[in-house]
C-alpha cells in the first residue's frame, strides 16, 4: 500500500497566506458535479469569497455563460468549438474572456489557481488535469477516468510539482476521510459500496431489453445520464475499483464491493485489529465536493442530516457476477496494468455511446468491452506500455475504433 504519496498525504497543509480570496477554477461546470460545486461556491459568498479563474463546459453555452457571470470568472471555455460565437455573444460586455476547444481547456488549466475542480467526464478530463497538476495546485478530482487510464502518470506529475489530489468521488472521499490520522500499514481491506443502479431488482432475463430511459433513472442519486447508465451496469463501480487501487495503492485483493441499496454508507475501511471505519452521509455529492473545497477544515454544508432511527436499517449484499460482469473486467484490468485501464475506459465509453444510440443492448456493453480488452491484450502487450499522454491517447483511440468495429460487425451485442 502507498504510504508516501504526496497527493494523498492526509496531514494538514501550511496555513493559507493572507486574506485574499482563494483562486479557483471549475472544469465541467455545467455537469452535475460542476453545478454542485457552483452551488457551494455561491452559498459561501461567490465572488466575495472566491476569485474564479476559469469555468468550462461542453454544449450548454447559455448555462456556461450564466455561471461565468455569476462567479465573475476570468475566462469561460467551451469544449465545443462550434459554440464559441454563441459564448462570446452571451458574455459580451462582461469583460469575461471566451475560448473554445481542447487547447483552450488546457490553457485554462495552466492559469494559476489554488484549487481546481476536475469535473469533466471521460478521457477528455486527463490533459487538463495533468496541466493543472503541473502548476502545483490542489486538484479536486471527480474525473475517475483520469486515474483509471493514467494513475501512475497523474500521481507522478503531482509529486514532481508539489501538487495535491483530493478525491471527490463519494466512495474515495469516504475512504480518504476514514484514513485521516491512520497508518496505511494498519489497513487490511477497503469496501466501496454500490446502490445497484436502476436494475438491481430486475430479473436477469429482462436486462437485455432494458431501454435507455429505464437505465437513465437512478433510484437514489441525481446524476447525469451517462454516469446513471454506468451505475445501472456497474461500470462506474468497476472504474472506482481500479481508481481505489490507483488512489491509495491497495492490492486488488484488498478492495471489495458491496451492494448497499440505501446509499448511506459510502465506504468502509477495515483495519488489522478487525475494526471497520464507515463513512455515512446522505446521497448528495455536495458532501464530497464540500469536503474537498474546505479541506483540511470542515464547513457547514447544505446536505440532509441522517435520521438513523427513521431509516431503521441498512442492508448489504454481495454483487451478482452475472448481473454486473463489469466488476470482473475491472479485476482483469488490474492484473494486466499498463494501458489496460485506458483501453477499458475507452471501450466502455464507446459501448455506452452505442447503447444510447440504440446500436447495443444493455447487456452488450460488457461484451464489447471484454472483446476489445482481449483483442488488444493479445496483440500489443498492454501491460508493457509506458505511461505517457501520447501512448495512452493512442491506446484510447485504438480501443474506441475496435469497440465501434465490434458493435458494427456482431449481431450478438
N, C-alpha and C positions, 0 to 999 in steps of 0.2 A: 504493500500500500504506500501511496505517496505521503510523505510527512514533511517534505521540504520544498513544496511547490509554492513559489511566491504568490501566484494567482489566487491560491486558496488559503493563504495564511489567515487564520481567524483572529489574530491579535489586532487590537485597535490601531489605526494609523496615527501619525502625529497630528496634533491639533491643527485645524484648518486655519490658514493665515487670514487675518484681517476680517472686517465686516462686509467686504464686497460680496454681492450675490454670487452664488456658485454658477459657473458656466456649464450649461447642459446642452445636449443635442438628443433628439428623439428620432431614431430611424424606424420607419414603418409606423408613422404617427397616425395614419388613418385606419390601421388594422385594430383588432380587438385589444392587443397588448398596448399599442400606441395610444389608443383612446383612453384606456385606463390610466396610463401614465400622464396624459394631458389632464385628466380629471384630478389626479392627485396634485399635480403642479399648480393648477388653478386654485384648488382648495387651500393650498399652502400660501397663496398670495400672488401666484402668477409672476408677472414681470417684476413685482416688488421684491420677490424672494429669490427668483432665478433669472439669470441672463441666458436666454435661449439663443444658441448659436445657429443651429440648423434643425429643420424638420423635414422629413422626407415622406413620400407616399408613392402610390402607383397611379391608378387611373381616376381616383376620386378627387379631381382637381378642385372642385368647389370646396370640399371639406378641408383639403390641404391648405388652401388659402385662408379659410376661416381660422384654422389652428395657428397658422403663421402670424396672422394679425392679432389673435387673442394673446399669444405669447410674445409678440413683438420680436420675432426671430430675425436674425441677420439674413438668413437665406432659406428659401423653400426649394426643394428639389423633387421633381417627379421622375420616377424611373422610366417613364414612357416619353420618348422624345416628341411624339405626336401631340402631347398635352402641353408643350412649352408655351405656345402662343396663348392658350386659354389661361394658363397660370400667370403669365405676365399681365394679361388684361385684368385678372382678378386682383392682382397686387398693385396695380397702377396707382401711383400717388402715395403709397405707404412707405416707400423707402426700403422695402424688403426686396432683396435680390431674388431672381427666379433662375433656375437652371434645370437641366434635364439630361437623362442618360446615365449609363454605368460610370463613366469617367467623372461626371459631376457628383455622383454619390460618394465615390472615393475621395474626391477633393473636399467634399463637405466633412468627411470623417477625419481628414487631416487638419481641419481647423481646430485650434486649441480649445479644449473643453475639460472640465473637471470630472464630468460624469456623462456617459453616453449610453442610451438605451438602444440595444440591438434587437429590434422587433421585426425586422424584415423576415418574411417567410421563405424558407428554402435555401438552396445553394447560393442564391443571389446575395445573401447576407454575409458570405465569407469574406470577400475582398474588402468591403467597408469595415468589417470587424477587425481585420488584420491592420488596416490603415489606422484605425482608432488606437489599437494597442501600440503601434509604433510611435505614437506621440506620448506614451506613458500615462494614459488616462485610466480611469476606472470604467470598465465596460460591464454594464448590466446585461447579461446575456440571456435573451429569450429565444434566440435563434439556435435551436438544438442541432440543426443540420450542420452548423459550423464545427461543433465538436465531434459529431459523428463522422464527418468527412475528413476533418483535418485536425483532430485533437492535439497530437504532438506538435504540429506547426503552430497552432494557436497558443499553446502553453509556453512553447519555447520563445515565441515572439513577446509574450507578456513578461517572461522572466528577463529577457535580454534588455527590455526597455523600461523595467521597473514599473510596469503596469499591473493592474489588478483586475481579475474577472470575478464578478459576483453572479451567482446563479439566480435566474428568475423563473424558470420552470417551477411550479409549485412543489414538485417532488424533490428537486435538488436544492431548492431553498430550504425545505424542511430538513433534509439531511445536513445541510450546512449549518443550520441553526442548532440542530441536535449535537453537532460536533464542537460547538464553541466551548472552550475550556477542557476539551478531552484530548487524550493522546490517540493518534491514529493507530498506534500499535495495539491499543486496547480493543479495537473494533473487530468483532467476529463476523458480522454479517450486516447487510442493509436490505430493507424491504421497501420497495416502492409500490404504491397502490394504484389500482385502475378501477374506474367506475364500471367497466364492462361495456360501455357505449350503448348505442341505441338498440342493439340486437342481443343483449346478454341473456334475454329470456326467450328468444325465438327458437323454435325447433330448427335443428341443423339443416333439414331438407328445404327450408324456406329461404335460406341465406342467398342462394344463387340468384333468386328472383328479386332481391331487395332493390328498391328504387333509390335514385339519388336523393329525392325528397325525404324518404324514410331514413336514409343514412345521415342526413344533414340535421337531424333533430336530436340534440343531446339531452338526456334525462336530468342532468344536474348543472352543467356548465354552459355559460353563454359565450360561445367562441365563433370564429369564422368557419365558413363551410368546409374548407379543406381539412383543418385540424379536427373538426367534428366527425368527418368521414373517417379520418385516420384513427379517431378514438373508437369508432364502431368496428373497424378491422383490427384494432390494437396495433397498428403500425406506429402510432405515436408512442406507445409504451415500448415497442421494440427499439425505437430510436432512443428512448430515455434509458433503457438498459445499457446500451452502448455508451450513451452520454455519461452515465454514472461511473462506468469504468474510466472514461477519459477525464472526467472532473476530478475524481478522488483517488484513482489508482487502485481500486479494489479489483481483486481477481474475479473473473466471471462466476465462479462457483459461490462467491460470497453474495452475489446480487440475486435477490428473489423478487417475485411479483405476486401480489395477491389481488384478487378482485374484491373490491370494497364498494358496494353499491351506493352507500350513503355519501361518499366523497368527503368525509370529515377528517379522516386520518390520512395525511398526505404521504408520510413516510415514517419508517421506524428504523432506528439504529440499534443493533444488538451488540453487547459488549461481552468480553471474555468471562465476566463474572455471572453471565446469564441474564443480566438486566436488559430490558428493552426501553429505549427512549423514543417516545412517539410525539409527533407534531400534529396537533389538531387545529382545525380552523374551518370557517365557512368556505364553501367553494366559490371564492372570489379572488381573481388574480391580483386585485389591488393589495392583497396581503403581501404576496411575494415581491411585487413591484415596490410597495412602500417600504418593505424591509431593506431592499437594495438601495432605494433612494435615500434613506435616512441612516443607513449603516455607518458607523457601528452603534448608533443610537436607535432607540425605538420612539416612534411618534404616534400620536393619535391618528387612527385610520378609520374611514367611513365604511367599515365592514361589520356584518352581523356578528353579534356575540352568541356563542353556542349555549343553548339551554339543554344540558345533558339529560336532565330529568324529563324534559318534553320529548327529546329524541328517543329516549328509552333504551335503545340497544344499537349496537354497531355490529355489522356482520362481515365475515371474510370467507373467501373460498379460493381454492387453487384454480388458476385459469385452465380451461379445457383446451388441450392442444389442437383438437380437431376444429374448434371454433376460432381459434386465434393462432394460425400457423406462423404469423409474423414473428412471434416470440422465439420459435426455434430457429428461424432465419437469422435473428439477431445473435444467437449463440454461435452460429456458423460464421458470421462476420467477425465476431471477436476472436474466433480461433484462427481465421485467415490473417487478420490485421492488414497492414499496408493500406492499399487503396480500396479494400473491400467495403469500407464504410461509405466512400464516395459512390461506388457502384450501387450499393444497396439503396442509398438515398435517391440517386438519380433514377434508378429503375422504379422505385416506389412513386416518385413524383410523376413519371411518365405513365405508369399504370393508373394512378389516380386521375390524371387528365383523361385517360381512356374511359374510365368509369363515368366521370362527369359528362363526357361527350356521348355516352351510350354505346361505346365500342367494346367495353369489357364488362363482364358480370362482376358483381361484388366479390364473389369468391375467386374470380380470375386474377385479381390483382396480386395475390400472393404467388400464384402460379407463374405469372410474368416475372416477378422479382426473382423467384427461385431459378428459373431458366436462365435469366441474364447472369446471375451470380455463377451458375455452373459453367456457362459458356466462357465468361471472362476469366474465371479461376483456372480453367483448363488451358486457355490459350495464351495468357500473358503473365502468369505468376504474380497475381495481385499482391501477395504478401511481401514482395521484394521491391515494390515501387517506392522510390524516395519521396519524402513529403516535401512538395513544393507546390505553389499555387498553379504553376503551369501543368505539372503532372496530374494533379487532382482535377483540374479543369478538363484535361484531355480524357481522363477516366470517366468524368461526368458526361461529356459529350458522347463518348462511345457507348456508355450504358444506356443513355436515352435513345440513341439510334437503334440499339439492339432491342430495347423494350418496344419501340414502335414497330419494329420488324416482327417481333413475336405476336403482337396484337393483330397486325395485318395478315399474317400468314397462317394463324392457327384458329380453328373454329372452336376449340375446347376452352377458350378463355372468355 
